Amino acid sequence: MYRDNYITALRTELLEMVSEQLTPVAMRYGYSEVPLETNIKWRPQVLVLGNYSSGKSTLINEFLGAKVQGTGQAPTDDSFTVITYDESETDGGAIRVTDQRDGKFLLNDPEYPFETLKKHGQRFTSHFKLKKVNSPFLKNLAIIDTPGMLDSISERDRGYNYQDVIGDLAQIADLVLVLFDPHKAGTVREAHTSLRDTLPSKTFEDRVLYVLNRIDECSSMTDLLRVYGTLCWNLSQITGRKDIPMIRLTYSANAAEKSGRTEDPQAAYLHYLENQREELKKAVLQAPCHRLDNLASFVETHGERLCHLLEGMISYRRKARMFRLKFFFTGLLASLVGGAAGWMGLMMLPPIGGLDPTLQIAGAGLLSTIILVFWLTLVQKFLYSRFLKKWLRQLDKLTPLSNQTRRDSWAAIRDLLYVNLKESNGSYSLSQVLGEHATVKQIHDRGSKEIREALKELAGLAPEDDAWFGEGPGPVPYWANTDGKTDEK
C-alpha cells in the first residue's frame, strides 16, 4: 500500500500546485475558462475515435465483457458517451449498465472534468451522456466513446463543432485510440481533419494509438497486407509524416466466431495476431500508469505557455512605459520651448511689453502648462493608439522565438496575448505581471523538475499495485511543504 499512498499523495500535491499557483493566473488572463485542475482531477480517460463503421462500440464491448454500446454497420449512436465504473455495485453479478445520466448532469457535476464543454451549446449537451458499468475493466479508468466520423458533414449538420469537442476531450485524455476499418482505411474527411489538425494541436503524439480494427473481415493474409499498406499510405498523406506510426491490429473474437470466420481456412492468419489484440488491451489498461507522467507534462506545458504569455505582456508593458516616458519628456521640452517663445512674444508686444515681468513669466508658464496638458491628453492618446496598433501587428517581435519549443508555445498563446492587449488597451500593472511571471516560472523551471525526480523515486518503489487510487494520506513528496504549497526557498 506504500506505493499506492505515495501515488495518491503525489497526485494531491500536483493538483494543489495547479490550483494555487497556475489556475489564478490562467483564469485572470482568459487562458482557461474553468480552473485548470478541473481537467485533471478525475480518473484516467481513454478517448476512442474512428469512422462510423470502424468497430468502436464493438471493441469497447470486448473490453468491458458485455454489450454496453449498440453496434451495427450503419451509425447506431450519435452521442459522446462517457463509460465509467460504478463503485456502488459490489455484488459481482453480470456486467451491465447500472446507471445512466444525461449531458446536463455531466456538465454540472463538479466530480467530472467536463465543465469546459458547456461552451458547445445545447445541441451538444443533448448528445452527451454518462453510463456507469460494473465491469472490472473500468476500475481504474474511464472510456469515452464518440460519434463515428463521416465523410460529408458540416458543423451545421451536427448542430455543434465536432472537431472542437474532439479537441477538448483529447486534451484531457491520457490515451487516444484512432480506429480504422478495412473498408475505409483513413479516407473519411472528418478523420483527415482530426488527424491533420485537431489531435496534433490538442495532445501529444505518444498518447495517440492507431488501430486497424475488424481485420477478420479481410479475405486472406494477402488482403490484410494490402489494407495495411493502404492505411500506411493514407496516414503518411494525412499526417504529413515520413515516419509512419505503429499501427496495431485487432478484431472482435465474438463477432468473428458468430460470422464463422474462425472456421475459414483463409482466416488462419488471425491465430498469429492474437498477441496484437492482447497488446492493445494491455496498452489501454496501462493508461492509469501513465497518469502521473501526463500530470507532470500538464504542469510543464501550461506553465511554459503561461510564462510565455506573461513574458509577452511584460515586454509590451516595458516598451509602452519607455514610449510614455519619451513622450512625456518630449512634451515637457515642447511646453518649455512654447512657454519661452510665448514669453518672448509677450515682451515684444507694445501693450504688454511694459507689464510687470512677474506677470509676463506667469503668462508664459500658463501657456507652457496648456501646451503640456494638450500634449499629454489629446496628442499622447492619439500617438499611443498608433503605438498599440503597431505592436498588435507585430506581436512576434515581443519575445524571442529562437527554437521550436518557443515557437510551439507562442503559437498556443499568441492570439490570447492579442486579446489581452487589445481589451486592456495595454494598461495593466507591470509589477503584478512580474510577480505572477516569477511564480509561474518557478513552477515551470523548478517545480516540474522536482516532479520528475519524485516520479523517478516512485519508479524505484516496489510495484505492489499499479492501481491509480490509493487509500490513506500517504507520504508527502519531498518537493512540497507540509501545507501543500511549493517550496520557495
Sequence and secondary structure as in RCSB ss.txt:
>XXXX:A:sequence
MYRDNYITALRTELLEMVSEQLTPVAMRYGYSEVPLETNIKWRPQVLVLGNYSSGKSTLINEFLGAKVQGTGQAP
TDDSFTVITYDESETDGGAIRVTDQRDGKFLLNDPEYPFETLKKHGQRFTSHFKLKKVNSPFLKNLAIIDTPGML
DSISERDRGYNYQDVIGDLAQIADLVLVLFDPHKAGTVREAHTSLRDTLPSKTFEDRVLYVLNRIDECSSMTDLL
RVYGTLCWNLSQITGRKDIPMIRLTYSANAAEKSGRTEDPQAAYLHYLENQREELKKAVLQAPCHRLDNLASFVE
THGERLCHLLEGMISYRRKARMFRLKFFFTGLLASLVGGAAGWMGLMMLPPIGGLDPTLQIAGAGLLSTIILVFW
LTLVQKFLYSRFLKKWLRQLDKLTPLSNQTRRDSWAAIRDLLYVNLKESNGSYSLSQVLGEHATVKQIHDRGSKE
IREALKELAGLAPEDDAWFGEGPGPVPYWANTDGKTDEK
>XXXX:A:secstr
 HHHHHHHHHHHHHHHHIIIIIHHHHHHTTS SS GGGGTSS  EEEEEEBTTS HHHHHHHHHTS  S   SS 
   SEEEEEE TT  S  S  EEEEEEHHHHHH TTSS GGGGGGHHHHHTTEEEEEE  GGGTT EEEE   B 
SS  HHHHTS HHHHHHHHHHH SEEEEEEBTTBSS  HHHHHIIIIIHHHHS GGGEEEEE  GGGSSSHHHHH
HHHHHHHHHHHHHH  SS   EEE   HHHHHHHTGGG GGGGGGGGGHHHHHHHHHHHHTGGGGHHHHHHHHHH
HHHHHHHHHHHHHHHHHHHHHHHHHHHHHHHHHHHHHHHHHHHHHHHHSHHHHTS HHHHHHHHHHHHHHHHHHI
IIIIHHHHHHHHHHHHHHTGGGSS   SHHHHHHHHHHHHHHHHHHHHHTT   HHHHHHHHHHHHHIIIIIHHH
HHHHHHHHHTS  S   S   S     TTB TTSSB   
